[in-house]
Amino acid sequence: MLSRPADAASQPRRATVVAVLHELSLAARCADHIVAVHNGQIAAQGDPADVITPDVLREVFGLHADVITDPLLGHPVVLPRSEKEAQP
């Protein structure tokens, strides 16, 4: 019966997707939970705003960056900087 697949498709589903992304702003936009791994250990995990921070980016990636909040979507946006340009 054709109605069965349509019924199944209309039901909300809970799913977990594991993705490895190095485009940090995209990861923050797409994920509701981020795990940052450094040298095989979890360096930080949680909400994107709690993980995508200048301190975590410096520790995990050696990246000097400013992190701002997207004014429309509310997720963190990474602005890479040189070491001199990065705000303390």
C-alpha positions as a Python dict, from the first residue, in 0.01 Angstrom:
ca = {
    (1, 'M'): (0, 0, 0),
    (2, 'L'): (144, 341, -97),
    (3, 'S'): (23, 525, 211),
    (4, 'R'): (257, 335, 440),
    (5, 'P'): (585, 486, 308),
    (6, 'A'): (423, 830, 307),
    (7, 'D'): (316, 783, 668),
    (8, 'A'): (664, 669, 765),
    (9, 'A'): (823, 965, 587),
    (10, 'S'): (602, 1212, 773),
    (11, 'Q'): (699, 1082, 1117),
    (12, 'P'): (974, 1274, 1296),
    (13, 'R'): (1292, 1073, 1335),
    (14, 'R'): (1576, 1098, 1577),
    (15, 'A'): (1907, 1035, 1411),
    (16, 'T'): (2271, 1075, 1492),
    (17, 'V'): (2511, 1178, 1219),
    (18, 'V'): (2884, 1170, 1282),
    (19, 'A'): (3081, 1395, 1048),
    (20, 'V'): (3443, 1505, 1047),
    (21, 'L'): (3463, 1868, 940),
    (22, 'H'): (3761, 2098, 941),
    (23, 'E'): (3554, 2395, 818),
    (24, 'L'): (3473, 2514, 1167),
    (25, 'S'): (3207, 2772, 1083),
    (26, 'L'): (3020, 2508, 882),
    (27, 'A'): (3049, 2261, 1169),
    (28, 'A'): (2908, 2521, 1409),
    (29, 'R'): (2622, 2594, 1170),
    (30, 'C'): (2525, 2230, 1112),
    (31, 'A'): (2586, 2061, 1446),
    (32, 'D'): (2406, 2079, 1777),
    (33, 'H'): (2697, 1902, 1952),
    (34, 'I'): (3067, 1925, 1864),
    (35, 'V'): (3358, 1716, 1987),
    (36, 'A'): (3706, 1866, 1939),
    (37, 'V'): (3980, 1602, 1942),
    (38, 'H'): (4349, 1682, 1991),
    (39, 'N'): (4623, 1417, 1997),
    (40, 'G'): (4362, 1142, 2027),
    (41, 'Q'): (4198, 1299, 2333),
    (42, 'I'): (3876, 1497, 2366),
    (43, 'A'): (3981, 1859, 2418),
    (44, 'A'): (3629, 2002, 2434),
    (45, 'Q'): (3273, 1896, 2363),
    (46, 'G'): (2928, 2041, 2381),
    (47, 'D'): (2726, 2316, 2221),
    (48, 'P'): (2906, 2480, 1925),
    (49, 'A'): (2925, 2813, 2110),
    (50, 'D'): (3103, 2639, 2399),
    (51, 'V'): (3351, 2452, 2177),
    (52, 'I'): (3425, 2697, 1896),
    (53, 'T'): (3619, 2947, 2106),
    (54, 'P'): (3954, 3119, 2049),
    (55, 'D'): (4115, 2919, 2332),
    (56, 'V'): (3998, 2580, 2200),
    (57, 'L'): (4095, 2670, 1842),
    (58, 'R'): (4443, 2769, 1958),
    (59, 'E'): (4485, 2452, 2166),
    (60, 'V'): (4349, 2204, 1910),
    (61, 'F'): (4452, 2357, 1577),
    (62, 'G'): (4721, 2607, 1670),
    (63, 'L'): (4486, 2859, 1507),
    (64, 'H'): (4476, 3222, 1610),
    (65, 'A'): (4123, 3339, 1544),
    (66, 'D'): (3846, 3563, 1656),
    (67, 'V'): (3503, 3405, 1696),
    (68, 'I'): (3193, 3614, 1641),
    (69, 'T'): (2825, 3525, 1651),
    (70, 'D'): (2641, 3523, 1319),
    (71, 'P'): (2383, 3801, 1365),
    (72, 'L'): (2115, 3619, 1164),
    (73, 'L'): (2162, 3254, 1258),
    (74, 'G'): (2327, 3285, 1599),
    (75, 'H'): (2604, 3030, 1544),
    (76, 'P'): (2978, 3092, 1592),
    (77, 'V'): (3176, 3215, 1292),
    (78, 'V'): (3555, 3172, 1289),
    (79, 'L'): (3770, 3459, 1163),
    (80, 'P'): (4128, 3333, 1128),
    (81, 'R'): (4394, 3590, 1218),
    (82, 'S'): (4768, 3608, 1223),
    (83, 'E'): (4916, 3580, 1569),
    (84, 'K'): (4964, 3958, 1572),
    (85, 'E'): (4607, 4030, 1464),
    (86, 'A'): (4432, 3796, 1709),
    (87, 'Q'): (4267, 3973, 1997),
    (88, 'P'): (4386, 3867, 2343),
}
